[in-house]
Amino acid sequence: MSEYKNITKSNPSGLVGALTLLELLFPDEATRPSLRWLRHQQAKRLIPYLKIGRLVFFDPVQVRLAFDSQFKVESIGLSMDREAASTMSLTDLVRVRESNTNQEQ
């Protein structure tokens, strides 16, 4: 959840354009998807956006949540449903994973 806070700290207004969205969500320029890819995701309605007249804006937190729900691959080792895992902190998730590993051994 801290990564979402970092996104909103860097842009307190919440709404950004497409290029800024890509820069916020993918800081490493070498691995950043193209603007064309983002527009394709937008056209397929996989990411939320606001359209005011001809201008298109994105909320980086909402787009990140959409990416997590659409593209996130869950690990096999974590035997817990997604909803329960999303409410836990990272340290709690590590403890659960360690206890699952210890039980298997």
N, C-alpha and C positions, 0 to 999 in steps of 0.2 A: 504494500500500500504506500510505502514511502516514495516509490518511483512516481506515483500519481501526484503526490504532494510536490515533488520537484518540478513536475510539468507545470503545475498551477503557480508555483513560486516564480518560475521564469516568465510566465505570462499571466498576470493577475486578472486580466479582463476575461480570459477564458476562450475567446474566439480568435482564430488565426486563419490566414490564407493557406493555400495548398503547399507552397514551398516552405513556409515557416513550420507547418505541421510536419513535413518530412524531416526538417532539421531537428525539431523537438523530439520526435519519436525515434529517429535513427541518427544519433549524434555522429557516428563514424561515417564520414563521407564515402569511404571505399565500399561499404556494404549497404548504403542507402538505396532504396528502390527509386525508380524514376518517377517523374511527374506523370508520365503516361500510365504507369502501373497504378498510381493512386487514382487517376481519373477513371481507369477501368474498374477498380473496386467501387468507386462512386457510382458508375453507370450500372453495375450489377446490384447496387443497393446493399452492399456488404458493410458499408460504414455510414454512420449518421452525418448529416450535414445540414446547414441552414442556407436557404437561398433567399436573399433579399434583392428583389429586382433581378439584375443579371449577375450580381455578386454572390459568390459562394464562400461560406465560412465553415470552419470545423472547430469543435471543442476537443482539444487533444486528449482529455481524460476519457471522454465518451468514445472516441475513436480507438484508444488503447483498450478499453473494455470490450469493444466490438472485435478487435483483433484477437484478444484473449479468448473470447467465446467462439470465434470462427476458426482460428488457426492453431490454437494451443494443443499440443500433444501431451497427454498425461503420461506420467511414468508408470511402469508396471508395478514397481515396488511399493507404491503408496496405496494401501487398501483402504480408501476412505472416499466417500462421495464428494463431488466437486463443491457442493454448497457448504459442507462442513469445513472443507479445506480452505475455502475463500474467507472464512471468518476467523481463521487462526493466524497467529503471528508466525513469522519465519522460525523462531526458536521453538515454538510448540510443534510445528511441522517436523523439524529435525528430531525432536524428542520422540514423536510418534514413529518416525521412520526407523530410528535407532531401536526402539522397543520392538518393532515388527521384525527387524533383522535379528535381534537377540532371541526372539521366540522361535524363529525358523531354525536357529542353530541348536 
